Structure formats: structure tokens, C-alpha cells
């Protein structure tokens, strides 16, 4: 009796994986997903295109590492997006390092700024992606690879519906 062939990642396959993003220089973990990320390959890109390409042909149980130059992904750091402002001009609710603030320009374009420092009576807001200027490694653990259901293909991922979170409201679609 032969063992069943293992599914490989290709267009139309449902994939679940966990990953972490590691600073290539320091080895420190910058971010990691706490729950498996599920998507349908070829229907939506849930990670950087270079990472998605490296997943092609892989199977459940594999762990892969993909190095990414974040300047190529997000563009080079732009110092004009660093704003130093008087603390008095920023609402108290936003006066916390790590707080993300969605700001709108006079032309109506929006950009997320991150509070990176508060010192004395000034606050520093940075509109650059926090990964700009870094080399990172995506370390991915592939958990599941199988044929996607029609509903998953239409939705682009798990079709079990929204998670039931305390205080959440489900709206009819």
C-alpha cells in the first residue's frame, strides 16, 4: 500500500501557517502571529510577494525562512515623515509610545503615524513603516495544505465566518 501524496502549495490550495518576522542583524523577533493564518493561495496575497513566491511547492510540516529587504518592500526611510510636535498639540489619548495615529493631509490622503518617543514637552511621530531600513527574515511554519472549498476560494480564506468575540456585533452581509 502506498502512502497518500502530500498536498503542495499551489493556486487554489487552502494554506494555514504561523510566522514570525526576525531582524536579520540582531536575530530579535519583531513580530509573530499568535494564531494560524489561513488563506487561499493565488486568491489573495496575505504576505509580501517574495514570501508568497517562496511558499509555492511547499507542503505541511515545512519550516522556511525568507529574507526580505524592507526598503524594497516599503521604500526607503523618508525623514520628512518624522514629525516633532509639542505635546500640548496632541490629544492625551494619543500620548503613548507605540500608539498608531491615522492622520489625514490637506489633500485627503491618510497615513498611519507611530508615536516613537515622548521626551519632556515634545512628542515624535513617524509615518515610515517601522521595518524601513531593516533586513528581516520571515520564518514560516506551514501547518495545513489542502484543496480549498468553493466558499474558501470565494472568500479568499477560512469561510467559517467571523470569530465570536465578546462585545462584537455581527452584521448581515
C-alpha positions as CSV (number, residue, x, y, z in Angstrom):
1,X,0.0,0.0,0.0
2,X,1.4,3.4,-0.9
3,X,1.2,6.5,1.3
4,X,-1.1,9.3,0.1
5,X,0.8,12.0,-1.7
6,X,1.2,15.2,0.3
7,X,-0.5,18.3,-0.9
8,X,1.8,21.1,-2.1
9,X,1.1,24.8,-2.1
10,X,-0.3,26.0,-5.4
11,X,-3.1,28.2,-6.7
12,X,-6.4,27.1,-5.2
13,X,-4.9,25.4,-2.2
14,X,-6.1,26.4,1.3
15,X,-3.0,27.1,3.5
16,X,-2.6,27.6,7.2
17,X,0.7,28.8,8.6
18,X,2.3,30.6,11.5
19,X,5.1,33.0,11.1
20,X,7.5,35.4,12.8
21,X,9.5,38.3,11.5
22,X,13.0,38.3,12.7
23,X,15.6,41.2,12.4
24,X,18.3,39.7,10.3
25,X,21.0,41.8,12.0
26,X,20.1,41.2,15.7
27,X,18.1,38.0,15.5
28,X,15.4,39.5,17.6
29,X,11.8,38.7,16.9
30,X,10.0,41.8,15.7
31,X,6.5,40.3,15.4
32,X,4.8,37.0,15.3
33,X,1.3,35.7,14.6
34,X,-0.4,34.2,17.6
35,X,-3.0,32.2,15.7
36,X,-2.7,30.3,12.4
37,X,-3.2,32.5,9.3
38,X,-5.4,30.8,6.7
39,X,-5.7,31.9,3.1
40,X,-6.3,30.5,-0.4
41,X,-3.1,30.6,-2.4
42,X,-3.4,32.6,-5.6
43,X,-6.6,34.3,-4.5
44,X,-5.2,36.8,-2.1
45,X,-1.7,37.8,-1.0
46,X,-1.6,37.9,2.7
47,X,2.2,38.4,2.9
48,X,4.9,40.1,0.8
49,X,5.0,38.8,-2.8
50,X,8.5,37.4,-2.3
51,X,7.3,35.4,0.7
52,X,4.2,34.1,-1.3
53,X,6.5,33.0,-4.1
54,X,8.7,31.0,-1.7
55,X,5.7,29.2,-0.4
56,X,4.9,27.7,-3.9
57,X,5.6,24.0,-4.0
58,X,6.0,23.6,-0.2
59,X,4.0,21.3,2.0
60,X,2.6,21.0,5.5
61,X,5.3,20.4,8.2
62,X,7.9,22.5,6.4
63,X,9.6,25.5,8.0
64,X,11.1,28.0,5.6
65,X,12.9,31.3,6.0
66,X,12.7,34.1,3.5
67,X,15.0,37.2,3.8
68,X,13.4,40.5,2.8
69,X,14.9,43.9,2.2
70,X,12.2,46.1,3.7
71,X,13.4,49.2,1.8
72,X,12.5,47.3,-1.4
73,X,9.1,46.4,0.1
74,X,8.1,49.7,1.8
75,X,10.5,52.2,0.1
76,X,13.5,53.9,1.8
77,X,13.0,55.8,5.0
78,X,11.7,59.3,4.5
79,X,12.8,61.7,7.2
80,X,10.1,64.2,6.1
81,X,7.6,61.8,7.6
82,X,9.1,62.3,11.1
83,X,7.2,65.0,12.9
84,X,8.3,66.5,16.2
85,X,5.3,68.2,17.8
86,X,4.6,70.0,21.1
87,X,2.9,67.5,23.5
88,X,0.2,70.1,24.1
89,X,-0.9,69.8,20.4
90,X,-1.6,66.1,20.7
91,X,-4.7,64.7,22.4
92,X,-3.9,63.0,25.7
93,X,-5.4,59.7,24.4
94,X,-2.5,59.5,21.8
95,X,0.4,60.3,24.2
96,X,1.8,56.8,24.4
97,X,4.8,55.3,22.8
98,X,3.7,52.7,20.3
99,X,0.3,54.3,19.7
100,X,-0.7,54.3,16.0
101,X,-2.5,57.5,14.8
102,X,-4.2,57.8,11.5
103,X,-3.7,61.3,10.1
104,X,-5.1,63.0,7.0
105,X,-3.3,65.5,4.9
106,X,-4.9,68.7,3.4
107,X,-5.3,66.8,0.2
108,X,-7.3,64.0,1.9
109,X,-4.6,61.3,1.8
110,X,-4.3,59.2,5.0
111,X,-1.2,57.7,6.6
112,X,-0.6,56.0,9.9
113,X,2.0,57.6,12.2
114,X,3.5,55.8,15.1
115,X,4.4,57.6,18.4
116,X,8.1,56.7,18.7
117,X,9.2,58.9,21.5
118,X,8.0,61.3,24.2
119,X,10.6,63.5,25.8
120,X,9.8,66.4,28.0
121,X,7.2,68.5,26.3
122,X,7.7,67.1,22.8
123,X,6.3,64.0,21.0
124,X,7.8,62.3,17.9
125,X,5.5,60.8,15.3
126,X,6.9,58.7,12.5
127,X,5.0,58.0,9.3
128,X,7.6,55.5,8.0
129,X,6.9,51.8,8.1
130,X,8.6,50.5,11.3
131,X,10.5,48.0,9.2
132,X,12.1,50.6,6.8
133,X,15.8,50.3,6.7
134,X,15.9,46.7,8.0
135,X,16.7,43.3,6.6
136,X,14.2,40.9,8.1
137,X,13.6,37.1,7.9
138,X,10.1,35.7,7.6
139,X,10.3,32.3,9.4
140,X,7.1,30.4,8.3
141,X,5.8,27.1,9.7
142,X,3.3,25.5,7.2
143,X,0.6,23.8,9.2
144,X,-2.0,22.8,6.6
145,X,-2.2,22.5,2.8
146,X,-5.4,21.1,1.2
147,X,-7.8,21.8,-1.6
148,X,-9.8,24.9,-0.9
149,X,-13.6,24.6,-0.7
150,X,-15.6,26.7,-3.2
151,X,-16.6,29.0,-0.3
152,X,-12.9,29.4,0.8
153,X,-12.0,30.3,-2.8
154,X,-14.7,32.9,-3.0
155,X,-13.8,34.4,0.4
156,X,-10.0,34.0,0.0
157,X,-9.5,32.2,3.2
158,X,-11.3,30.3,6.0
159,X,-15.1,30.5,5.4
160,X,-16.2,29.7,9.0
161,X,-17.3,33.3,9.4
162,X,-16.2,35.9,11.8
163,X,-14.9,34.9,15.3
164,X,-17.3,35.3,18.1
165,X,-15.6,38.0,20.2
166,X,-17.1,39.5,23.4
167,X,-18.8,42.7,22.6
168,X,-18.7,42.2,18.9
169,X,-21.8,42.7,16.7
170,X,-22.4,40.5,13.6
171,X,-23.9,42.5,10.7
172,X,-25.9,40.8,8.0
173,X,-24.0,40.6,4.7
